[in-house]
Amino acid sequence: MFNPESPPALSASRWFNTDGPKRGVDTKGKVALVAVFQMHCPACIKHGLPQAQRIAAGFNNDQVAVIGLHSVFEDHDQQTPEKLETFVTERGLSFAIAVDDPSGVDNLPKTFASYELQGTPTVLLFDRQGRLRRHYLGAVDDVRLSAEIMALTMEPVDAPREVSLALERRLAIALVDPDARQHAHDGSCCGGHGHDHGHAHAHHHHDNDDHSHAQKHGHDHDTAATKAGGCDDDGCGCKH
């Protein structure tokens, strides 16, 4: 069962924009944002990738690591690593980008499958201890995401869970719940699976507490508090 407090490592078959080892970017002790995308996904092009570029430019890379993860689950012949290399250059993307290992289960990329992802764009946000604290499917507001990243940078590297819980409570007070927004859908999603999807499973934590979450179009996936989110009317992206 997937455990956000001990998530699997990224499985990459190739990297761009990094001279590091094959395992890619060193995220130890850093807050890490992984922007999961497909180069043919309209919402990734319009929102996900430009947002990742802004985050990479706005935070020091010794504190926040930004990684793009190209996870292809459709149009494989049109989204090859060779075409991605050209795409990265033409779009001027400067952050590290990994190609998700295509050898996952059910013909899905390996990281995509191991994280039980549902589509693109997806944002995965990890704290300094490598725990998955946020999981958004669809467009997430810059202000919200930046505030969450900034808060995570303020957590000590060895912060106990009660400190994380206190931070989550403060974020919940300060940030507007995306579910409270009115959401209109203009039908621009692709993939043929509609706008929303449901998904629920339990996570077991080291303190023997369980919690479950319902996965909608956009959502949090954190160690302390979980809530459903939303997207703007053209941020739906692609569903597998």
N, C-alpha and C positions, 0 to 999 in steps of 0.2 A: 504494500500500500504506500502511496506517495506520502512522504513526510516533509512538510515545509521547513521543519527545523533542521533537517539533514538532507537537503535536496541533492539530486545527482549532479555530477559535473557536466558541463557542456561537452557534447560530442561533436567535434569539428573535423571535417576532412580537409579543409583548406582555410587559410587566413589571408586577409588583405589589410593593408595599412598598419602592419605590425612587423617588426624585425625580431620579435621574441620567438621562443620555441614553439613547436607545433601546438602545445596546449594553449598558446595564445597569450592573453593579457593576464598579468599578475594582479589579482584582486584581493590578496590577503590583507586584512586590516582596513580595507576600503569599503565604502558603499558602492555597490555595483548595479548599474541599470543595463538590462538586456532588452534591446528592441528587436522583437521577432517580426520578420517581414518577408514579403515576396516582391520581387522587382516589378511584377505585372499587377500588383494589387493597387487599385486607385487610391484607397485610403492610406496605404503605406507611403505612396508617393506624395500625396497632398499633406498628410499630417504626421504619420509615424516617423519617417526619416528626417524631415525638417526639424521636428521636435527633438529627436536624438542629437542632431547637429547643434541645436541651440543649447541643450543641456551640456554637451561636451565642451562647448565654448564658454559656458557660464560658470563651470566649476573646475577647480584645480584638479589635474589628473592624479595627483598624489593623494587625494581625498575621495574622489569619485571616478570610478571607471565606467566608461560607456562602451558597450559592445553591441554591434548589429549582428543578428543571427538570421541568415537567409535560409528559411525552412520551406522547401518547395514540396507541396502536396498536389499540385496541378500544373498542367502545361510544362512538364519536365523538359521537353526538347527545346522550349523557348526560354528557359530560365537556367541555363547551364552555368557553371563557374566561369567559363570563358566569356559569356555574355554579361555575367555579373561584373566581371573585372572592367569591362567597357562602361557599364552602367555606373559603377562607383566613380570612375574617372570623370565621366560626363556630368554627373550630378555634383561633383566636388565634395564628396563625402570624405571627411578626414579622420573619423574615429575608426577603431579596429572593427573589422567585419569578418565573421566566421561563416563558413558554409556548413550547415547542419549535415551530419553524416546521414546519407540516404538509407542506411541499412536498418531502420527501425521496424517495429511490428506493424502489420496491416498496411504495408506499403507507405508508411509515414516516415518522415525523417526521425532519426534516433532521439534527439533531444526533444523534439516536438511530441513524440510518443511518450517518452519517460516523464514529461511534465504534464501529460494529459491535456495538452493545449487543444483549442477548438477552432482557431483561425488566426488571421492576421488583419491588422496589426495587433500584436500583443506586447505588453510591457511587463517585464519581471523586475522587481526591485528587491535587492538583497542588502541586509545590514552588514556591519563590519565583521560579524561572526559567520557570515555565509548563510544565514537563515533567510528564507524567502518571506518577505514581509508584505509585498503587494503583488497582485497578478491582475492586470487589467486587459480585457479584450475589447478592442475598439479604441476610439479616440478618448484620451484623458486630458483634462485641462492643464495647461502649462503651470498655472498658479498652484493648483493642487499638487501636481507632481513635484514641482520645485520645493514647495513647503515640506513635503514628505521627505525628500532627499536631504534638505537642510536639517530637518529634525534628526534624521538618522546619523548625520555626520556629528551631531552633538552627543550621541550615545557613546560611552566608553567602549573600547574594543571588547572588554570582558564584562559588559553590563549584564547583571543577572536579569532573569525574566521579569521580576517585579518592577525593575526600572523600565523595561520595555512596555509593560502594561501601563505604567503611569504615563509614558510618552503617548501611547495610543489613546488614552483618555483625553489628553490635552489636544491632540490632533482632532479627535471627534468633536470637541467643544469648539475649536477654532475654525474648522473647515466645513463648508456647506456640503451636506450629503448629496451626491449626484442624483440619487433616487428622487429627491425633492423637486428636481427640475422637470419642466415639461419637455417631452421628447417627441419630435416629429420625424417620421421616416419617409424619405422620398423615393425609396425603391432602388437606390444606387448600389446596394450590396450585391456581391456576386457570389457564386458558389452553389446557388440553388437550394439553400437550406433555410431561407427566411431570415428574419431579423433577430429573433431571440432563440436561445436554446437553453435547456435545463440540464443541470448536472449536479449531483450532490455526493459527497463522500466524507467520511470522518477522518480526522488526523489525530494520532496519538502523541501526546507530549510527555516530556520527561517527568512531569509532576503527576502523571496518571490521570490527567483531565482529557476528555475528548471534546471535540467540537466539530460541527459539520457546517458546510456552507452550500448555498445554492448558487450555481454559476449562471449568470445571465450574460447580457451583451457586454457589459463592462463590470468588473468586480475587484474587490480587494481579496487578497489571499495571504493573511498575515498570521503571525504567531500569537497575537493577543486579541485582536478584534477583527471581525469580518463583516463587510456590508456590501450590498450590491450597488453597482454604479451605473452610469449611462454613457452615452456618446452623443456627439452632435449629429445632425441629420445626414451627414455624408461621411461619417467616421466608422461605418459598419465593417467595411473591408470584406475579406474573403473567409468563408467557412469551409472546412473540409467535410 
